[in-house]
Amino acid sequence: MSDIGDRDLTTYRDVQLSPDFSELRRRFRRFVFPMTALFLVWYFVYVLLAAYAHDFMSHKVGGNITVALLFGLGQFVSTFAITMIYVRWADRRIDPDAEKLRHQIEGAPQ
């Protein structure tokens, strides 16, 4: 992030127009939008298969365990995985720069 230096960020508009904030937003969007799209595709594939591929989804893989059940559990697993990936990514790529920007806005020592 660039160093704002002595420039005071006194209003929300000042913060919104700052290069540091723009960079944080860009970095956030470059991670979140593709991850959201990937999850939505995975979710809608599951829904469409459940609606239109009954034979495939009702195929038993062992005992009473079906492909549909595995896909459904996969939805939970992928949700937790995406959350863990995001938290780790944000801890490294967003939070340190957001903290610096917060200190500049509040005028607190870094």
C-alpha positions as CSV (number, residue, x, y, z in Angstrom):
1,M,0.0,0.0,0.0
2,S,1.1,3.5,-0.6
3,D,1.9,5.8,2.3
4,I,-0.6,8.5,2.7
5,G,1.8,10.4,5.0
6,D,0.5,13.6,6.6
7,R,-2.7,13.6,4.6
8,D,-5.8,13.5,6.9
9,L,-8.6,11.2,5.9
10,T,-11.4,13.0,7.7
11,T,-14.5,12.0,5.8
12,Y,-15.8,8.8,4.4
13,R,-15.4,10.3,0.9
14,D,-11.7,11.0,1.5
15,V,-11.3,7.3,2.5
16,Q,-13.3,6.1,-0.4
17,L,-11.1,8.1,-2.9
18,S,-7.8,7.1,-1.3
19,P,-5.5,4.8,-3.4
20,D,-5.1,2.6,-0.3
21,F,-8.8,1.9,0.0
22,S,-9.2,1.4,-3.7
23,E,-6.4,-1.2,-3.6
24,L,-8.1,-3.0,-0.7
25,R,-11.4,-3.1,-2.5
26,R,-9.7,-4.4,-5.7
27,R,-7.8,-7.1,-3.8
28,F,-11.0,-8.2,-2.0
29,R,-13.0,-8.3,-5.2
30,R,-10.4,-10.3,-7.0
31,F,-10.7,-13.1,-4.4
32,V,-14.4,-13.0,-3.4
33,F,-16.1,-12.7,-6.8
34,P,-14.4,-15.7,-8.4
35,M,-14.8,-17.8,-5.2
36,T,-18.5,-16.9,-5.1
37,A,-19.0,-17.7,-8.7
38,L,-17.2,-21.1,-8.2
39,F,-19.4,-21.9,-5.2
40,L,-22.6,-20.9,-7.0
41,V,-21.8,-23.1,-10.0
42,W,-21.1,-26.0,-7.7
43,Y,-24.4,-25.4,-5.9
44,F,-26.5,-25.1,-9.0
45,V,-24.9,-28.2,-10.5
46,Y,-26.0,-30.0,-7.4
47,V,-29.6,-28.6,-7.6
48,L,-29.9,-29.3,-11.3
49,L,-28.6,-32.9,-10.9
50,A,-31.0,-33.4,-8.1
51,A,-33.9,-32.1,-10.2
52,Y,-33.0,-33.8,-13.6
53,A,-30.6,-36.6,-13.0
54,H,-32.6,-38.8,-10.6
55,D,-30.9,-42.1,-11.8
56,F,-27.4,-40.7,-11.3
57,M,-28.2,-39.0,-7.9
58,S,-30.0,-42.1,-6.6
59,H,-27.1,-44.4,-7.4
60,K,-26.0,-46.2,-4.3
61,V,-22.2,-46.0,-3.5
62,G,-22.4,-48.1,-0.4
63,G,-25.3,-49.2,1.8
64,N,-27.8,-46.5,1.9
65,I,-25.3,-43.8,0.8
66,T,-26.2,-42.3,-2.5
67,V,-24.4,-39.9,-4.8
68,A,-27.0,-37.2,-3.8
69,L,-26.1,-37.6,-0.2
70,L,-22.4,-37.3,-1.0
71,F,-23.0,-34.1,-3.1
72,G,-25.2,-32.7,-0.3
73,L,-22.5,-33.3,2.3
74,G,-20.0,-31.9,-0.1
75,Q,-21.9,-28.6,0.0
76,F,-21.3,-28.4,3.7
77,V,-17.6,-29.3,3.3
78,S,-17.1,-26.8,0.6
79,T,-18.7,-24.0,2.6
80,F,-16.4,-24.6,5.5
81,A,-13.4,-25.0,3.2
82,I,-14.2,-21.7,1.5
83,T,-14.6,-20.0,4.8
84,M,-11.3,-21.3,6.1
85,I,-9.5,-20.3,2.9
86,Y,-11.0,-16.8,3.0
87,V,-10.0,-16.3,6.7
88,R,-6.4,-17.3,6.0
89,W,-6.3,-15.2,2.9
90,A,-7.8,-12.2,4.6
91,D,-5.4,-12.5,7.6
92,R,-2.5,-12.3,5.2
93,R,-3.7,-10.1,2.4
94,I,-6.4,-7.7,3.7
95,D,-6.2,-7.3,7.5
96,P,-2.6,-5.9,7.8
97,D,-3.3,-3.2,5.2
98,A,-6.8,-2.5,6.5
99,E,-5.3,-2.0,10.0
100,K,-2.8,0.5,8.6
101,L,-5.5,2.4,6.8
102,R,-7.6,2.4,10.0
103,H,-4.7,3.9,12.0
104,Q,-4.3,6.6,9.4
105,I,-8.0,7.4,9.5
106,E,-8.2,7.5,13.2
107,G,-4.9,9.2,13.7
108,A,-3.7,6.4,16.0
109,P,0.0,5.5,16.2
110,Q,0.9,2.4,14.1
